[in-house]
Amino acid sequence: QFVRLRSVPIAGTKVDDAGNQNLVRKVCVNSDKFGTQKGSLNAYVVFVNADSVRSAVMQANNRIIGDRHIRVDFSNPTLFDPKRTVFLGGLPLYIDEEELRDYFGKVLPNGQADIESVRLIRNPDTLIGKGIGYLLLSDKDAVMRALTLHQSVYKKRWTMRV
C-alpha cells in the first residue's frame, strides 16, 4: 500500500519554511540528497495482505542489495533470543553496519552467514551512534566465537567490549 522512510541521514537543503525539519527531510529524500552520518535508513512498508508480509520476510531478510544487507521483519517482531544476542560496546560513533559485519564475519564459523541482524544504537536527532550495539547470531557456537573478540582493538583505536 505505502512506504515510509525513517532515520534518513540528510545533507540539508533550503526550503521556503525555515526551521521546518520535516519539510527539509522530505525535500532531501525526494531529491536524493542523503547525508553521510550513517550508511543506512529505515523503511516501513504496509502490505495489502498478510501473505505478502510473510513472503517478504522469508525471501528478503538478510539479502544483500547493492553492497548493503537488508533487514526485513514483522511490525511486531519476535523477541530477541538472549542466548544468541551479543552486546557490543566501545564502538566508534560513526561505525558502519557493513564494516561491523565484516569484522565479526572473520571469526565466525560460517562467516557473515552466522549474523542474523545488527542493531546499532543511535541518537534519534543526529543519527550519530552511541558506541553500543547488538549482534544477533545464528547459534550458540557463533556466540562463543564472537566472544573471542572481547577486548580486541577495532580499527587500531577502539577497544571493543563483547
Salt bridges, closest charged atoms under 4 A:
ASP51 OD1 - ARG54 NH2 3.05
ASP73 OD2 - ARG71 NH2 3.58
ASP81 OD2 - ARG84 NE 3.15
ASP96 OD1 - ARG68 NH1 2.94
GLU97 OE2 - ARG101 NE 3.45
GLU98 OE1 - HIS69 ND1 2.76
GLU99 OE1 - LYS155 NZ 2.75
GLU116 OE2 - ARG84 NH1 2.84
